[in-house]
Amino acid sequence: MSELPKTASVVIIGGGVMGASTAYHLACRGYKDILLLEREQFFGTGATGRCAGGIRYQFETEVNIRLSQKSLAMIESLEDEIGQAALVQKCGYLFALTREKDVEAFKRAVKLQRTLGIKTEWLTGDEVRRLAAPCNFPDVIAGSFNAEEGLADPNSIVMGYINAAKRLGATFLTNCSASSIDIDNNQVWRVNTTLGNVETKTVVNCCGPWSADLGNKIGVNTPVSPLRRQWLVTEALPELPEDFPFVIDFAQSLYFHREGNGLLSGMSNPNQIIGADQSIDTDWELKHIEAAVERMPLLSSTGITARQAGLYEMTPDAHPIIGPTPVTGYYLLTGFSGHGFMQGPICGKLMAEILIDGRATTVDVSKLDYQRFAEGRMIQEYNLV
Ligand SMILES: Cc1cc2nc3c(=O)[nH]c(=O)nc-3n(C[C@H](O)[C@H](O)[C@H](O)COP(=O)(O)OP(=O)(O)OC[C@H]3O[C@@H](n4cnc5c(N)ncnc54)[C@H](O)[C@@H]3O)c2cc1C
């Protein structure tokens, strides 16, 4: 068990996918004395460990598509790079559209995806019904499908990066909560934790749904809010085709994908109130089950084997905040608004570029800066689930 060092060149706070990827990519670039702090007993038990594991290219904004392009390639080659497979399953993502306004928005998005080299297919209602069987979609007008998308394993990616970074000399501590950051003359100089204090000039906040707390204490108002989302897993469903895709009923934010021999299903509550409650909302679960059974009648005769609630880390424009803040040495890598697992690999690399080179070069994320909220430069993403 490592002890809290007295100094570190960088302190990364939060041991989910963002913190783990940042630590690894800094270590790869030769950064020394990297320290990552995680307040829980284990790494990856925040949003990352509670996520649905989906990886996709199908977004509406160019920056999200480009982040996915790079990140999914990194996920696929993870085993070659660090010796830990990400357990990718390319089942394909199928968006089923029942409203004209969604059809228009998705048509535009698919066109942009294709311009950027992503081969998403446009489907008729009948084609969606065929691909989504045994779902019941009488009202579907059209859809989009990409066979190269699917699922990966969050724990493998987090622990893969952590173990690889440890081999390169980075220090990781669990059961260590960062309580505050001291600044002097607008420059970070110390992180105070439950295990003592560590001097550093650089802090990267990777606290996911909880990332507003530390910044707010030093006057960096951080527009990231926790929003509960939940899913359940069913008993085995032998009737489910082997190649059943990740199906999303977009209008209802209702989704299904295979999970072992059963099915994982979630539905986003549009009236969910901001807050850090991670307990299962049983009233919402009943509504979700009703909607799920209507879409997939065979679910009426199966039981639930697992359920999970976690927190999205929402920003006002559903895009992350990546980079420096008005306090020198205090950086944010947070606010991924429901799709940060898949973007973790590339975003840790970009954060390393920002810290070492002064700007991210692998993907231009200059639009995802902290100042955009104050300066009215928000960018909206339509394709949120
Ligand atoms: C139900 C659900 C389904 C999702 N499905 C998908 C999906 O299919 N695909 C996808 O790409 N994304 C999905 N997401 C979103 C994704 O999980 C997140 O965007 C991503 O995991 C965020 O990673 P992170 O490292 O920023 O945060 P986290 O994984 O939450 O990590 C933050 C860590 O910081 C620690 N921490 C917080 N405060 C402190 C402190 N003061 N000191 C020390 N440690 C601290 C926490 O304990 C936590 O471990 C889903 C999320 C949820 C909740």
PDBQT file of the ligand as one rigid body, heavy atoms in Angstrom, charges set to zero:
ROOT
HETATM    1  C1  LIG A 401     -26.405   4.441 -15.639  1.00  0.00    +0.000 C 
HETATM    2  C2  LIG A 401     -25.319   4.994 -16.507  1.00  0.00    +0.000 A 
HETATM    3  C3  LIG A 401     -25.129   4.498 -17.782  1.00  0.00    +0.000 A 
HETATM    4  C4  LIG A 401     -24.103   5.003 -18.595  1.00  0.00    +0.000 A 
HETATM    5  N1  LIG A 401     -23.890   4.435 -19.814  1.00  0.00    +0.000 NA
HETATM    6  C5  LIG A 401     -22.849   4.850 -20.563  1.00  0.00    +0.000 A 
HETATM    7  C6  LIG A 401     -22.542   4.206 -21.788  1.00  0.00    +0.000 A 
HETATM    8  O1  LIG A 401     -23.213   3.264 -22.188  1.00  0.00    +0.000 OA
HETATM    9  N2  LIG A 401     -21.473   4.646 -22.497  1.00  0.00    +0.000 N 
HETATM   10  C7  LIG A 401     -20.694   5.690 -22.065  1.00  0.00    +0.000 A 
HETATM   11  O2  LIG A 401     -19.748   6.051 -22.757  1.00  0.00    +0.000 OA
HETATM   12  N3  LIG A 401     -20.967   6.308 -20.910  1.00  0.00    +0.000 NA
HETATM   13  C8  LIG A 401     -22.009   5.926 -20.145  1.00  0.00    +0.000 A 
HETATM   14  N4  LIG A 401     -22.275   6.541 -18.961  1.00  0.00    +0.000 N 
HETATM   15  C9  LIG A 401     -21.494   7.740 -18.595  1.00  0.00    +0.000 C 
HETATM   16  C10 LIG A 401     -20.129   7.355 -18.053  1.00  0.00    +0.000 C 
HETATM   17  O3  LIG A 401     -20.273   6.363 -17.072  1.00  0.00    +0.000 OA
HETATM   18  C11 LIG A 401     -19.429   8.579 -17.460  1.00  0.00    +0.000 C 
HETATM   19  O4  LIG A 401     -19.482   9.666 -18.358  1.00  0.00    +0.000 OA
HETATM   20  C12 LIG A 401     -17.951   8.285 -17.166  1.00  0.00    +0.000 C 
HETATM   21  O5  LIG A 401     -17.812   7.049 -16.527  1.00  0.00    +0.000 OA
HETATM   22  C13 LIG A 401     -17.351   9.395 -16.324  1.00  0.00    +0.000 C 
HETATM   23  O6  LIG A 401     -16.081   8.963 -15.893  1.00  0.00    +0.000 OA
HETATM   24  P1  LIG A 401     -15.303   9.815 -14.811  1.00  0.00    +0.000 P 
HETATM   25  O7  LIG A 401     -13.990   9.174 -14.614  1.00  0.00    +0.000 OA
HETATM   26  O8  LIG A 401     -15.354  11.254 -15.193  1.00  0.00    +0.000 OA
HETATM   27  O9  LIG A 401     -16.220   9.713 -13.482  1.00  0.00    +0.000 OA
HETATM   28  P2  LIG A 401     -16.353   8.558 -12.397  1.00  0.00    +0.000 P 
HETATM   29  O10 LIG A 401     -16.253   7.219 -12.985  1.00  0.00    +0.000 OA
HETATM   30  O11 LIG A 401     -17.553   8.874 -11.586  1.00  0.00    +0.000 OA
HETATM   31  O12 LIG A 401     -15.056   8.771 -11.531  1.00  0.00    +0.000 OA
HETATM   32  C14 LIG A 401     -14.957   9.840 -10.615  1.00  0.00    +0.000 C 
HETATM   33  C15 LIG A 401     -14.267   9.310  -9.395  1.00  0.00    +0.000 C 
HETATM   34  O13 LIG A 401     -13.906  10.385  -8.571  1.00  0.00    +0.000 OA
HETATM   35  C16 LIG A 401     -13.996   9.950  -7.215  1.00  0.00    +0.000 C 
HETATM   36  N5  LIG A 401     -14.065  11.150  -6.395  1.00  0.00    +0.000 N 
HETATM   37  C17 LIG A 401     -15.042  12.078  -6.381  1.00  0.00    +0.000 A 
HETATM   38  N6  LIG A 401     -14.728  13.076  -5.517  1.00  0.00    +0.000 NA
HETATM   39  C18 LIG A 401     -13.514  12.756  -4.997  1.00  0.00    +0.000 A 
HETATM   40  C19 LIG A 401     -12.645  13.391  -4.052  1.00  0.00    +0.000 A 
HETATM   41  N7  LIG A 401     -12.973  14.567  -3.478  1.00  0.00    +0.000 N 
HETATM   42  N8  LIG A 401     -11.476  12.788  -3.731  1.00  0.00    +0.000 NA
HETATM   43  C20 LIG A 401     -11.116  11.598  -4.306  1.00  0.00    +0.000 A 
HETATM   44  N9  LIG A 401     -11.911  10.950  -5.206  1.00  0.00    +0.000 NA
HETATM   45  C21 LIG A 401     -13.080  11.533  -5.542  1.00  0.00    +0.000 A 
HETATM   46  C22 LIG A 401     -15.262   9.116  -7.224  1.00  0.00    +0.000 C 
HETATM   47  O14 LIG A 401     -15.310   8.233  -6.114  1.00  0.00    +0.000 OA
HETATM   48  C23 LIG A 401     -15.155   8.398  -8.555  1.00  0.00    +0.000 C 
HETATM   49  O15 LIG A 401     -14.554   7.121  -8.452  1.00  0.00    +0.000 OA
HETATM   50  C24 LIG A 401     -23.268   6.055 -18.122  1.00  0.00    +0.000 A 
HETATM   51  C25 LIG A 401     -23.457   6.557 -16.829  1.00  0.00    +0.000 A 
HETATM   52  C26 LIG A 401     -24.452   6.035 -16.014  1.00  0.00    +0.000 A 
HETATM   53  C27 LIG A 401     -24.622   6.570 -14.633  1.00  0.00    +0.000 C 
ENDROOT
TORSDOF 0
